[in-house]
Amino acid sequence: MGIETVLFKSEEKKSAKEIADILRQIADKIESGSMTLMQNGNETILDFPQNMILEMKVEEEQGRKLKKSFEIELEWTPGETRKGSATIL
């Protein structure tokens, strides 16, 4: 396995509407092919290829309280293209 470096991380409590608005903005940026993330004066620029791997995962964790999570991950190798599709129902 290679070495993983976190280039950007953000975790904030938001309303469902705020999250939906952010996801729409992200979707538009993915479709346009580029997105810039800013945090503490640092910029992270993402150039999206036409084809990527889309991973969606739902987890449930039982501790003192039941906690659920829904994760969306995009993965790509610069310069490499992949084919495949999934359907959201």
For each residue, the residues with C-beta under 8 A, 3 or more apart:
1:
2:
3:
4:
5:
6: 9
7: 44
8: 37 39 42 44
9: 6
10: 37 39
11:
12:
13:
14: 18 19 22
15: 18 19
16: 19 20
17: 20 21
18: 14 15 21 22
19: 14 15 16 22 23
20: 16 17 23 24
21: 17 18 24 25
22: 14 18 19 25 26
23: 19 20 26 27
24: 20 21 27 28
25: 21 22 28 29
26: 22 23 29 30 35
27: 23 24 30 31
28: 24 25 31 32
29: 25 26 32 34 35 48
30: 26 27 33 35 48 74
31: 27 28
32: 28 29 35
33: 30 47 48
34: 29 45 46 47 48
35: 26 29 30 32 45 46 48
36: 43 44 45 46
37: 8 10 43 44 45 46
38: 41 42 43 44
39: 8 10 42 44
40:
41: 38
42: 8 38 39
43: 36 37 38
44: 7 8 36 37 38 39
45: 34 35 36 37
46: 34 35 36 37
47: 33 34 78
48: 29 30 33 34 35 52 74 76
49: 52 76 78 80 81
50: 81
51: 76 81 82 83 84
52: 48 49 74 75 76 82
53: 74 75 76 82 84
54: 72 73 74 86
55: 71 72 73 74 75
56: 70 71 72 73 86
57: 69 70 71 73
58: 68 69 70 71
59: 68 69 71
60: 66 67 68
61: 66 67 68 69
62: 66 67
63: 67
64:
65:
66: 60 61 62
67: 60 61 62 63
68: 58 59 60 61
69: 57 58 59 61
70: 56 57 58
71: 55 56 57 58 59
72: 54 55 56
73: 54 55 56 57
74: 30 48 52 53 54 55
75: 52 53 55
76: 48 49 51 52 53 80 82
77: 80
78: 47 49
79:
80: 49 76 77
81: 49 50 51
82: 51 52 53 76
83: 51
84: 51 53
85:
86: 54 56
87:
88:
89:
